[in-house]
Amino acid sequence: MKRNLYIIIGVLLLVGIAIWQAGGGSSLIQLQSVFQSEEPVPTEVGAKAGMLAPSFQLNGMEEGTYKVGGKREKPVMLNFWASWCEPCKMEAPTLNHLSETYKDELDIYGINVTKYDTEKDAAEFVDTFHVNFPILMDKDGAIYDLYKGMAFPTNVLIDENGVIQEVILGILSEEELENKIKDLLK
């Protein structure tokens, strides 16, 4: 992907130089407008696609603190779940597979909404399904509320600029979810 970006930049530079020379330098403004045509990053924070993801920090089930919000090295998928949720149980193997497949390109954070669950049941879920990605504990449900959670599971796809690309309520097939992840990584 970076290689393609370098090729595009190189072509644009060559075209810009040719325009500038052909116009005696008067086309420099046209060249500048080519480089300023990049879409701006949204400034409105919210829980909908196209908005900046609300920032938060949560403790992990095992250890560590995890932060979401703003620019990141790679996109992130937030998975809000509860141990009693049957679709969450069905989705767990898919998330494990996707976490392993895309570990170098995507962070997946499972967020247990402990307000509607118990820490003991959440830990049993993680053990039963051999969850291989970080589990964050939303003990009071504040982050679930911040993201306008309405169902379990809820998956939120956030790009490297911190912009929500999609909110998915409920479970998708592995193929559908993987296609959405591939779109996020483009």
Sequence and secondary structure as in RCSB ss.txt:
>XXXX:A:sequence
MKRNLYIIIGVLLLVGIAIWQAGGGSSLIQLQSVFQSEEPVPTEVGAKAGMLAPSFQLNGMEEGTYKVGGKREKP
VMLNFWASWCEPCKMEAPTLNHLSETYKDELDIYGINVTKYDTEKDAAEFVDTFHVNFPILMDKDGAIYDLYKGM
AFPTNVLIDENGVIQEVILGILSEEELENKIKDLLK
>XXXX:A:secstr
 HHHHHHHHHHHHHHHHHHHHHTTTTTHHHHHHHHT S      B SSTTSB   EEEEBSSS EEEESS  SS 
EEEEEE TT HHHHHHHHHHHHHHHHTTTT EEEEEE GGGS HHHHHHHHHHTT  S EEE TTSHHHHHTT  
SSSEEEEE TTSBEEEEEES   HHHHHHHHHHHH 
